[in-house]
Amino acid sequence: MSQKQIDIARSKSLANGFNIDFIKSDIKDLDLKQKFDVVTAGFVFSYAPICTELKDYLRVAYNHLKTDGRLFSVVCNPLNPLRESGVLYRVSLADGSPLKNGSKLCCEFFDRDGKFLCYDYKFFWDRTSIEDSAIKTGFNRLFWIDIKNRETSTDDVPKLKSTNAIFYARK
Ligand SMILES: C[S@@+](CC[C@H](N)C(=O)[O-])C[C@H]1O[C@@H](n2cnc3c(N)ncnc32)[C@H](O)[C@@H]1O
């Protein structure tokens, strides 16, 4: 994320009455010298390209939590990340090899009329690898919460079947 994006986020937040601290850093290097009740990580773990980095992300979360603090994260499709349909987004294997932990995924995004918008790359980590990394980091109570799929479509959001899940862990 660029400094310009951070500056835009800060000015939009202030314009909407939120005084939020925005910090530009690689997660792995983050040390705020402060501990919190809750750390959130929405759709972040899938950016770790190798398992040691996944552990780094969890270590940084752990180090910023008070005793009994909670990590609340949303994980991209830890059961079945591949998605053929081009409705809103499509996920395919970037290098064509079979799906395994650490597989590079190409995620393409489309508007509701099917127009291609942009793409990025993510990496597949299943539930077991995230749990193992969290336990090795020191988290001791782990929970998965399934996100219920939308039952109907609306004008803006078509009905999607997703296996995104919430991973919740306590220090
Ligand atoms: C899919 S976005 C989700 C953002 C937000 N949590 C949300 O739900 O809207 C994930 C973000 O994590 C950032 N990210 C991934 N790995 C990172 C790292 N090692 N250091 C800093 N940012 C990282 C990406 O640049 C991206 O902006």
Ligand as a Chemical Component Dictionary entry (heavy atoms), coordinates in Angstrom:
data_LIG
# 
_chem_comp.id                   LIG 
_chem_comp.type                 NON-POLYMER 
_chem_comp.pdbx_formal_charge   0 
_chem_comp.three_letter_code    LIG 
# 
loop_
_chem_comp_atom.comp_id 
_chem_comp_atom.atom_id 
_chem_comp_atom.alt_atom_id 
_chem_comp_atom.type_symbol 
_chem_comp_atom.charge 
_chem_comp_atom.model_Cartn_x 
_chem_comp_atom.model_Cartn_y 
_chem_comp_atom.model_Cartn_z 
_chem_comp_atom.pdbx_ordinal 
LIG C1  C1  C 0  -7.617  -7.875 0.812 1  
LIG S1  S1  S 1  -6.938  -6.503 1.680 2  
LIG C2  C2  C 0  -8.052  -6.430 3.033 3  
LIG C3  C3  C 0  -7.969  -5.138 3.755 4  
LIG C4  C4  C 0  -8.989  -4.972 4.911 5  
LIG N1  N1  N 0  -8.670  -5.841 6.007 6  
LIG C5  C5  C 0  -10.389 -5.209 4.432 7  
LIG O1  O1  O 0  -11.013 -6.197 4.825 8  
LIG O2  O2  O -1 -10.874 -4.391 3.641 9  
LIG C6  C6  C 0  -5.470  -7.134 2.409 10 
LIG C7  C7  C 0  -4.460  -6.060 2.646 11 
LIG O3  O3  O 0  -3.347  -6.604 3.380 12 
LIG C8  C8  C 0  -2.180  -5.979 2.876 13 
LIG N2  N2  N 0  -1.016  -6.814 3.206 14 
LIG C9  C9  C 0  -0.825  -8.117 2.900 15 
LIG N3  N3  N 0  0.388   -8.526 3.346 16 
LIG C10 C10 C 0  0.963   -7.438 3.920 17 
LIG C11 C11 C 0  2.212   -7.225 4.569 18 
LIG N4  N4  N 0  3.117   -8.180 4.681 19 
LIG N5  N5  N 0  2.456   -5.996 5.070 20 
LIG C12 C12 C 0  1.542   -4.993 4.960 21 
LIG N6  N6  N 0  0.342   -5.134 4.354 22 
LIG C13 C13 C 0  0.068   -6.348 3.836 23 
LIG C14 C14 C 0  -2.448  -5.873 1.379 24 
LIG O4  O4  O 0  -1.622  -4.899 0.797 25 
LIG C15 C15 C 0  -3.905  -5.470 1.355 26 
LIG O5  O5  O 0  -4.046  -4.073 1.403 27 
# 
loop_
_chem_comp_bond.comp_id 
_chem_comp_bond.atom_id_1 
_chem_comp_bond.atom_id_2 
_chem_comp_bond.value_order 
_chem_comp_bond.pdbx_ordinal 
LIG C1  S1  SING 1  
LIG S1  C2  SING 2  
LIG S1  C6  SING 3  
LIG C2  C3  SING 4  
LIG C3  C4  SING 5  
LIG C4  N1  SING 6  
LIG C4  C5  SING 7  
LIG C5  O1  DOUB 8  
LIG C5  O2  SING 9  
LIG C6  C7  SING 10 
LIG C7  O3  SING 11 
LIG C7  C15 SING 12 
LIG O3  C8  SING 13 
LIG C8  N2  SING 14 
LIG C8  C14 SING 15 
LIG N2  C9  SING 16 
LIG N2  C13 SING 17 
LIG C9  N3  DOUB 18 
LIG N3  C10 SING 19 
LIG C10 C11 SING 20 
LIG C10 C13 DOUB 21 
LIG C11 N4  SING 22 
LIG C11 N5  DOUB 23 
LIG N5  C12 SING 24 
LIG C12 N6  DOUB 25 
LIG N6  C13 SING 26 
LIG C14 O4  SING 27 
LIG C14 C15 SING 28 
LIG C15 O5  SING 29 
# 
